[in-house]
Amino acid sequence: MAHKAPRWWYASPGDAEPARDRLPKILLRPPAWVYGQIAAQRMHRRPSSVAPLPVICVGNFTAGGAGKTPVARLIASRLAALGKRPGFLSRGYGGQRRGPHLVDPRKDTAHDVGDEPLLLARDAPTVISRDRSAGARLLAKQPVDVIVMDDGLQNPTLAKDLGIAVIDGTRGLGNGAVIPAGPLRAPLVAQRDHVGLVIWNGTPDGQRLPGEIADLPSLVTTLKPDDTALALAGQRVVGFAGIGDPRRFERTLDDLGCTVARFEPFADHHPYTATDLARLSALATRHDADLVTTEKDMARIAIADDRADDPHRGKVRLHCVPVTSVFRDARDGDQLDHHLQRAIDAFATRRADD
């Protein structure tokens, strides 16, 4: 289930690039055109079902992680502050269960439901379902009055009342090409009509929205480590992460003031094995350091943490760094509240007219 994006996907258009990176992009243009046409046609389909509750979809324009899950949790907290009772709907990527299934973080594992739903379930009722419509119906039976859909922006089956696209502030939209020539899940012009708001995960550092989506309102968030992570300041660590952009976590460790002796990046959703953990423990022992990773990785490590034959077991401390998505500017929070309330009100008006 793990995947790693080619490095040339995230070269900005116009950047100088080595010849070895230009060739695959040229060769992949025809299949990318075909993929883009199919994706655009799919997105233009009329939704086959409408949920009994308003749906706020948090997705992204590109394949791979952009920090959607922390933003989804932030949106749920803003909805709660508005007096709403949010619940999460997820496909359950990386899990074996097809659903619909109400996640129980006390019993379910990342192998069952995926790593992200386990984090979401700590905050609010969470349902995983490959069939989003069936999942929405199950979630509507919980003490919930707004659905926050984690991913699925390009999925046409369930009607959305507000689409929010999260963009990684460091990587942006990459080279602007469609899969497999680039990271876009569909041409931007096809995605535009399904998005009402853009949230940058991290300061965009001079990046701007391309012309096809330049008129969309945009906000900026940043990831703030939990206060418990402050104890890692000055500590010698070996960091590792299997998220959309592992180097983002390495920068977080630097910002915390850790001395990063070694950093090991893994593919997003990497399924850790006991062999992986033994190797990481050996690295930490060699560098006289503690191991540090993300909450999302920790959910997957719990499955593989069987190191009976690991000579370093019990000698190396393993920490995780929980992070929270926060707004760079309080006015951005007010703007998000406005968009959320408007979507909820529009849903209520349609229901009253039916």
Secondary structure as UniProt FT lines:
FT   HELIX           7..10
FT   TURN            13..14
FT   HELIX           19..27
FT   HELIX           29..43
FT   STRAND          55..59
FT   HELIX           68..81
FT   TURN            82..83
FT   STRAND          86..90
FT   TURN            93..94
FT   STRAND          101..102
FT   TURN            105..107
FT   HELIX           110..113
FT   HELIX           115..120
FT   TURN            121..123
FT   STRAND          126..128
FT   HELIX           132..139
FT   TURN            140..141
FT   STRAND          146..150
FT   TURN            153..154
FT   STRAND          162..168
FT   TURN            169..175
FT   TURN            179..181
FT   HELIX           188..191
FT   HELIX           192..194
FT   STRAND          197..201
FT   TURN            205..206
FT   HELIX           211..213
FT   TURN            214..215
FT   STRAND          218..225
FT   HELIX           227..232
FT   TURN            233..234
FT   STRAND          236..241
FT   HELIX           246..256
FT   STRAND          259..265
FT   HELIX           274..286
FT   TURN            287..288
FT   STRAND          290..294
FT   HELIX           295..304
FT   TURN            308..309
FT   TURN            311..315
FT   STRAND          318..321
FT   STRAND          323..327
FT   HELIX           330..353
//
